[in-house]
Each structure stands twice: as C-alpha cells, then as structure tokens.
Amino acid sequence: MKTLGIVVICLAVGFATGFKIALVREHTRLERNKQIVQRIHKQVWSNPDLNAALEAADELYAPDFVSRFPSN
C-alpha cells in the first residue's frame, strides 16, 4: 500500500512539472508569434519605403505564400 502511495505522488509531481513546462513553452511560442506579427505590421504593411517593405516581406513570408484576401 505504501508503494502505491509513493507511485501516485511521483506521478502527480511528474504531471505537475510537465504541465508547468508546457505552459512556459506555450507562453514563449505565443510571445514569439506576437513579435513576428508586430514586425510584419511595422516593416511590411506600415512601411512607406516600398523596396524595404518588399525585402521584409521576402524575409518574413514563405516563398509559396498565397494571399486569401478577396480582391476588389
């Protein structure tokens, strides 16, 4: 019975630790994505210099990117 209690405690600690690590990784991923979106907005869409905006777009977008916005 004592062994079962130790196993349960070990599992609980392991799950709690894994959950905390997953939360930290998710937060890091979200912050990185946020920085990329802010950079796209600033360097591509809000840049008055067309050549600099095109260079930034080439760096930030995949070569096979396809815009799905409807054209007017």
Backbone torsions as a table, in degrees:
resi	resn	phi	psi	omega
1	MET	NA	-38.4	179.2
2	LYS	-64.1	-37.8	179.3
3	THR	-64.5	-40.2	178.6
4	LEU	-62.5	-40.8	178.0
5	GLY	-63.0	-41.0	178.6
6	ILE	-65.4	-41.8	179.0
7	VAL	-62.0	-44.7	179.6
8	VAL	-62.4	-43.4	178.6
9	ILE	-63.3	-44.0	179.2
10	CYS	-61.7	-43.2	178.2
11	LEU	-63.2	-43.0	179.7
12	ALA	-62.6	-44.5	178.6
13	VAL	-64.6	-41.8	178.8
14	GLY	-62.6	-44.5	178.4
15	PHE	-64.9	-41.9	180.0
16	ALA	-63.2	-42.2	179.0
17	THR	-65.6	-44.8	178.5
18	GLY	-62.6	-39.5	179.2
19	PHE	-64.2	-42.8	179.0
20	LYS	-63.0	-43.1	178.0
21	ILE	-62.8	-41.7	178.9
22	ALA	-63.0	-40.2	178.6
23	LEU	-64.1	-42.0	179.5
24	VAL	-64.3	-43.6	179.4
25	ARG	-63.9	-41.3	179.3
26	GLU	-63.9	-42.9	178.3
27	HIS	-61.4	-43.1	178.8
28	THR	-61.9	-43.4	179.6
29	ARG	-63.7	-43.3	179.6
30	LEU	-64.5	-40.4	178.1
31	GLU	-64.8	-40.3	178.5
32	ARG	-64.0	-43.5	178.1
33	ASN	-64.1	-39.3	178.0
34	LYS	-60.9	-43.2	178.9
35	GLN	-64.2	-37.8	179.2
36	ILE	-65.7	-44.9	179.8
37	VAL	-63.7	-41.4	177.6
38	GLN	-63.5	-38.8	179.3
39	ARG	-67.3	-41.8	177.2
40	ILE	-60.5	-46.1	-179.5
41	HIS	-60.7	-45.6	-176.1
42	LYS	-72.9	-47.8	-171.2
43	GLN	-88.5	-22.6	-177.9
44	VAL	-105.8	-60.0	-170.9
45	TRP	-80.7	-26.5	-176.9
46	SER	-107.6	8.5	-176.3
47	ASN	-88.6	120.7	179.2
48	PRO	-72.3	-19.0	179.0
49	ASP	-87.4	106.5	-174.8
50	LEU	-61.2	-41.5	-179.4
51	ASN	-63.5	-42.7	178.6
52	ALA	-66.7	-37.0	179.0
53	ALA	-65.6	-40.8	179.1
54	LEU	-67.1	-38.9	176.9
55	GLU	-63.7	-42.1	178.6
56	ALA	-65.2	-40.6	178.9
57	ALA	-63.1	-40.8	177.6
58	ASP	-61.0	-35.7	-179.4
59	GLU	-77.1	-36.8	-171.6
60	LEU	-90.9	-27.3	-178.2
61	TYR	-101.2	150.0	176.8
62	ALA	-67.7	150.0	-179.1
63	PRO	-60.7	-28.3	-178.6
64	ASP	-100.6	21.9	178.9
65	PHE	-61.9	135.8	177.6
66	VAL	-126.4	122.6	177.9
67	SER	-74.0	134.9	179.0
68	ARG	-106.8	12.5	178.1
69	PHE	-74.0	137.5	177.9
70	PRO	-69.7	140.9	179.1
71	SER	-89.9	148.4	179.9
72	ASN	-92.5	NA	NA
